[in-house]
């Protein structure tokens, strides 16, 4: 009889569970026999995708679904080596082509192109890079390309400290929030016709996922220049593999032809899958390429693409006509980096939470807890900002980006006003 497993379980049954989840494309962590947060997240995703109650507990129903349709053919298929020929080679080539790693002919001949595609596939999937197709490589090839990774909604009770509840802001038609670049360092413009100083922010450690999230909303000229310069520095082979991954992640019928198009198509519905493709691309880049991209991204005066001759002239902000400075909209991913636990910041977070629907907060707190590898659900934005650690838990940024996309212009304006009130 199969064991009933839940978070905290350990042993060989957990290892079997992790292997089954991995073979079906729901788990990418280590097979360590430890039912932790990563395994819980994978179980929840699998249960939702298969019409089971998403409770994170593996009982008889979940075991049955996990073992249903397990491909046994991988055990009977031969180990393929360079020089092999036949139907098995054709099958491997087709699977590689479906996943975007092989662009050659399906000819049943294990040549150099097939070997290189196998090596690239093994590297991307954490397998031993030997250029051969053995049992583990067959299993990965036969697994689904990208699983549905939308976290399920778990109803939790949100306990808030007793305090006067602000009047909720009426919910207008949702519109995307506005990306605000990092704090800037003043520099003097080289353009003699400009008397007002311009600003160039220091390069921040922005990831490609953060950049895509920002670009899909703002599309600033310096961002476009940074993206196009990045594409010029990436090899055609890596770009082709990325575009194939992006097509699968975005559920598109046609392949993107530029990073600018891909970044423009970043959206809430496919955000988690798209992040996987962007993380893969970033892992293929040289550190110097990433540094240059971040510098280009931070340069507000950059408006030209490498190889063009027409300079971009930034439009300087108009001076306010009153003594009150204009409100600067600030998003959550920028605010959390500037969080100092000041009184106005605490009020801004409490007011924002009170103005959002309970279901939205429940979904966000679940995403945050999974991203932070916590066994308990967070209950307040103040706790979230206090526990933020993107170095240790990079997925926390993804959770905050999801919540940002749920904000309306009214939410964002009220939050920014409260945050900046002294």
C-alpha positions in Angstrom: 0.0 0.0 0.0 1.3 3.4 -0.9 2.3 5.8 1.8 0.4 9.0 2.5 2.9 11.8 2.0 2.8 15.4 3.0 5.2 18.2 3.6 7.8 17.1 6.2 7.8 13.4 5.0 11.1 11.8 4.2 12.4 8.5 2.8 12.4 6.4 -0.4 8.7 7.0 -1.0 9.4 10.7 -1.3 12.2 10.0 -3.7 9.8 7.9 -5.9 7.3 10.8 -5.7 9.9 13.3 -6.8 11.0 11.1 -9.7 7.4 10.6 -10.9 6.7 14.4 -10.7 10.0 15.1 -12.5 9.1 12.6 -15.3 5.9 14.4 -15.9 7.5 17.8 -16.0 6.2 19.2 -12.6 9.4 19.0 -10.5 12.9 20.2 -11.4 14.6 20.1 -8.0 16.9 17.5 -6.4 15.8 13.9 -5.8 16.7 14.2 -2.1 13.9 12.1 -0.4 12.8 15.2 1.5 9.2 16.5 1.0 10.0 20.2 1.3 8.4 23.4 -0.1 9.6 22.7 -3.7 8.0 19.2 -3.7 4.8 20.7 -2.1 4.6 23.2 -4.9 5.1 20.5 -7.6 2.4 18.3 -6.0 -0.1 21.2 -5.9 0.6 22.0 -9.6 0.2 18.3 -10.5 -3.1 17.9 -8.5 -4.6 21.0 -10.1 -3.6 19.9 -13.6 -5.1 16.5 -13.1 -8.5 17.5 -11.5 -7.5 16.4 -8.0 -8.1 18.4 -4.8 -5.1 20.7 -4.5 -4.2 20.0 -0.9 -0.5 19.1 -1.2 -1.1 15.6 0.3 -0.2 12.6 -1.8 -2.8 9.8 -1.1 -4.1 6.9 -3.2 -5.8 9.2 -5.8 -2.6 11.2 -6.4 -0.4 8.0 -6.6 -2.8 6.5 -9.2 -2.7 9.7 -11.4 1.1 9.9 -11.0 1.6 6.3 -12.2 -1.0 6.6 -15.0 0.5 6.7 -18.5 4.2 6.5 -17.3 6.1 5.8 -20.5 7.8 2.4 -20.2 9.2 2.5 -23.6 12.3 4.5 -22.4 13.5 1.3 -20.7 13.2 -0.7 -23.9 14.6 1.9 -26.2 18.3 1.5 -27.1 21.1 3.7 -25.8 22.1 5.9 -28.8 25.6 7.0 -29.6 27.2 9.1 -32.3 27.1 6.9 -35.4 23.8 5.1 -34.5 21.2 4.8 -37.2 17.6 3.8 -37.4 14.0 4.6 -36.2 15.1 5.2 -32.6 17.5 8.0 -33.8 14.6 9.5 -35.8 12.4 9.4 -32.7 15.1 11.2 -30.6 15.6 13.8 -33.4 11.8 14.5 -33.5 11.6 14.9 -29.8 14.6 17.3 -29.8 13.0 19.3 -32.6 9.7 19.5 -30.8 11.5 21.0 -27.8 13.6 23.5 -29.9 17.0 21.9 -29.6 17.4 20.3 -33.1 16.9 22.1 -36.5 18.2 19.5 -38.9 16.6 16.8 -40.9 14.8 13.8 -39.3 17.1 11.3 -41.1 17.7 8.6 -38.5 21.5 9.3 -38.6 23.2 10.2 -35.3 25.6 12.8 -36.6 27.4 15.9 -35.2 24.2 18.0 -35.3 22.2 15.4 -33.3 25.1 15.0 -30.8 25.3 18.8 -30.2 21.5 19.0 -29.8 21.6 16.2 -27.2 24.4 17.9 -25.3 22.5 21.2 -25.2 19.3 19.4 -24.1 21.2 17.6 -21.3 22.9 20.8 -20.1 19.5 22.6 -19.9 17.9 19.7 -18.0 20.6 19.0 -15.4 21.6 15.7 -17.0 25.1 14.3 -17.4 26.5 15.9 -20.6 27.8 12.9 -22.5 26.1 13.3 -25.9 24.5 9.9 -25.6 20.8 9.1 -25.3 20.4 6.7 -22.3 17.5 6.0 -20.0 17.5 9.3 -18.2 17.8 11.3 -21.4 14.9 9.3 -23.0 12.7 10.1 -19.9 13.4 13.8 -20.1 12.8 13.8 -23.9 9.4 12.1 -23.5 8.3 14.4 -20.6 6.0 17.4 -21.4 7.8 20.5 -22.6 6.4 23.0 -20.1 3.8 22.1 -17.5 1.1 24.5 -16.3 2.7 26.1 -13.3 -0.1 28.4 -12.2 -0.4 28.0 -8.4 -3.8 26.9 -7.0 -5.8 29.2 -4.8 -5.9 28.1 -1.1 -8.4 29.9 1.1 -6.7 31.2 4.1 -7.8 33.5 6.9 -6.1 36.9 6.9 -5.6 38.1 10.5 -4.9 41.9 10.7 -4.1 43.9 13.8 -7.0 45.9 15.0 -6.8 49.4 13.6 -9.2 51.8 11.8 -9.8 50.5 8.4 -9.3 53.1 5.6 -12.1 53.7 3.2 -11.5 51.3 0.3 -10.6 53.0 -3.0 -13.3 52.4 -5.7 -12.0 49.9 -8.2 -11.8 51.4 -11.7 -11.0 49.5 -14.9 -7.6 47.9 -14.3 -4.6 49.4 -16.1 -1.0 48.3 -15.9 1.2 50.0 -13.3 4.0 52.3 -14.3 7.6 51.2 -14.0 9.8 53.7 -12.1 13.6 53.3 -12.6 16.0 53.0 -9.7 17.1 56.2 -7.8 19.3 58.3 -10.0 22.7 60.0 -9.7 22.7 63.6 -11.2 25.2 64.3 -14.0 25.6 67.3 -16.3 24.4 66.9 -19.8 26.9 67.3 -22.7 24.3 69.0 -24.8 25.0 72.7 -24.5 21.4 73.5 -25.5 20.1 71.9 -22.4 20.4 73.9 -19.2 18.6 71.6 -16.9 20.7 68.7 -15.6 19.8 65.2 -16.8 20.1 62.0 -14.8 21.7 58.6 -15.4 21.0 56.0 -12.7 23.6 53.6 -11.6 23.3 50.1 -13.1 21.2 47.8 -11.0 21.3 44.0 -10.9 18.2 43.7 -13.0 17.3 40.2 -14.3 15.9 39.6 -17.8 12.6 38.6 -16.1 12.5 42.0 -14.3 13.4 43.7 -17.6 10.6 42.0 -19.5 8.1 42.8 -16.9 9.1 46.5 -17.0 9.4 46.7 -20.8 5.9 45.2 -21.4 4.5 48.2 -19.6 6.8 51.2 -20.1 8.8 50.6 -23.4 11.2 53.4 -22.6 13.7 54.3 -25.4 16.7 53.3 -23.2 15.1 50.0 -22.5 14.6 49.3 -26.3 18.2 50.3 -26.9 19.4 47.9 -24.2 17.3 45.0 -25.5 18.5 45.5 -29.1 22.2 45.8 -28.0 21.8 42.6 -26.0 20.4 40.7 -29.0 23.4 41.9 -31.1 25.7 40.3 -28.6 24.0 36.9 -28.4 24.9 34.1 -30.8 22.2 33.1 -33.4 22.1 29.5 -32.1 21.3 30.6 -28.5 18.7 33.1 -29.8 17.0 30.4 -31.9 16.8 28.1 -28.9 15.4 30.9 -26.7 12.7 31.9 -29.3 11.6 28.3 -29.5 11.3 28.1 -25.7 9.5 31.5 -25.6 7.0 30.2 -28.2 6.2 27.2 -26.1 6.0 29.2 -22.9 3.7 31.9 -24.5 1.5 29.4 -26.2 2.1 31.1 -29.6 1.8 29.5 -33.0 4.6 31.6 -34.5 8.1 32.0 -33.2 9.3 35.5 -32.1 12.0 37.0 -34.3 13.5 39.6 -31.8 14.0 40.1 -28.1 12.1 43.3 -28.4 9.0 41.4 -29.6 9.4 38.8 -26.9 9.8 41.3 -24.1 6.7 43.2 -25.4 4.7 40.0 -25.2 5.5 39.4 -21.5 2.1 39.0 -19.7 0.4 37.9 -16.6 -1.2 34.7 -18.1 2.1 33.1 -19.1 4.4 35.0 -16.7 5.8 32.0 -14.8 6.5 29.9 -17.9 8.0 32.9 -19.7 10.3 33.5 -16.7 11.7 30.0 -17.1 12.6 30.8 -20.7 14.2 34.1 -19.7 16.1 32.5 -16.9 17.5 29.9 -19.4 18.6 32.7 -21.7 20.3 34.6 -18.9 22.2 31.4 -17.9 23.6 31.2 -21.4 25.1 34.8 -21.3 28.6 35.8 -20.4 28.8 37.9 -17.2 30.2 40.8 -19.2 27.2 40.7 -21.5 24.8 40.9 -18.5 26.8 43.8 -17.0 26.7 45.8 -20.3 22.9 45.1 -20.5 22.3 46.5 -17.0 24.4 49.6 -17.8 22.5 50.2 -21.0 19.1 49.6 -19.2 20.0 52.1 -16.5 21.1 54.8 -19.0 18.1 57.1 -19.4 20.0 59.1 -22.1 20.5 56.0 -24.3 18.2 56.0 -27.2 20.2 54.6 -30.0 20.8 51.0 -31.1 24.3 49.9 -31.8 25.1 50.7 -35.5 22.6 53.5 -35.9 23.6 57.1 -36.3 20.5 59.1 -35.2 20.9 60.0 -31.5 17.9 60.0 -29.1 17.2 63.3 -27.5 15.5 62.8 -24.1 12.4 65.0 -23.4 13.1 66.9 -20.2 10.4 67.0 -17.5 8.3 70.1 -17.4 8.7 72.1 -14.2 5.6 72.0 -12.0 3.6 75.2 -12.0 2.8 74.9 -8.3 5.0 74.6 -5.2 3.9 71.0 -4.8 6.1 68.5 -6.6 4.4 66.0 -8.9 3.6 62.6 -7.5 6.1 60.0 -8.5 4.5 56.7 -9.0 6.4 53.8 -7.4 5.9 50.1 -8.0 6.2 47.3 -5.4 9.5 45.9 -6.7 11.1 49.4 -6.4 9.5 50.1 -3.0 10.6 46.8 -1.4 14.3 47.7 -2.2 13.9 51.1 -0.5 12.0 49.7 2.5 13.2 51.1 5.8 10.2 50.4 8.0 9.4 54.1 8.4 6.0 55.1 9.7 4.7 56.3 6.3 5.9 53.1 4.6 4.0 51.0 7.1 0.8 53.0 6.6 1.2 52.7 2.8 1.5 48.9 3.0 -1.5 48.6 5.4 -3.7 50.9 3.3 -2.8 49.1 0.1 -3.6 45.7 1.6 -7.0 47.0 2.9 -7.9 48.3 -0.6 -7.3 45.0 -2.5 -9.8 42.1 -2.7 -9.3 39.4 -0.1 -9.0 36.7 -2.9 -6.2 38.7 -4.5 -4.3 38.9 -1.3 -4.8 35.2 -0.6 -3.4 34.3 -4.0 -0.4 36.6 -3.5 0.3 35.3 0.0 0.3 31.7 -1.2 2.7 32.7 -4.1 4.9 34.5 -1.7 5.1 31.7 0.8 6.0 29.2 -1.9 8.6 31.6 -3.3 10.1 32.1 0.2 10.0 28.3 0.9 7.9 28.9 4.0 5.6 26.3 5.5 3.1 29.0 6.8 1.1 31.5 4.8 2.1 35.2 5.2 -0.8 37.4 6.4 0.4 41.0 5.8 2.3 43.1 3.3 4.4 44.5 6.2 5.6 40.9 6.9 6.3 40.4 3.2 8.5 43.6 2.9 10.2 42.7 6.2 11.1 39.1 4.9 12.2 40.2 1.4 15.5 38.6 0.4 15.9 38.4 -3.4 19.5 37.0 -3.0 18.3 33.9 -1.1 14.8 33.6 -2.7 14.9 35.0 -6.3 11.3 33.9 -6.9 10.0 36.5 -4.4 10.4 39.1 -7.2 8.1 37.1 -9.4 5.5 37.0 -6.7 5.7 40.8 -6.2 5.5 41.3 -10.0 2.3 39.2 -10.0 0.7 41.5 -7.4 1.8 44.6 -9.3 -0.2 43.4 -12.3 -3.3 43.2 -10.1 -3.0 46.9 -9.1 -5.1 49.6 -10.7 -3.9 53.1 -11.3 -5.9 54.3 -8.3 -4.3 51.6 -6.1 -0.8 52.6 -7.4 -1.4 56.4 -6.9 -2.7 56.0 -3.4 0.2 53.7 -2.4 2.7 56.1 -3.9 1.2 59.1 -2.2 1.2 57.3 1.2 4.7 56.0 0.6 6.2 59.4 -0.1 4.3 61.3 2.6 6.7 62.5 5.3 
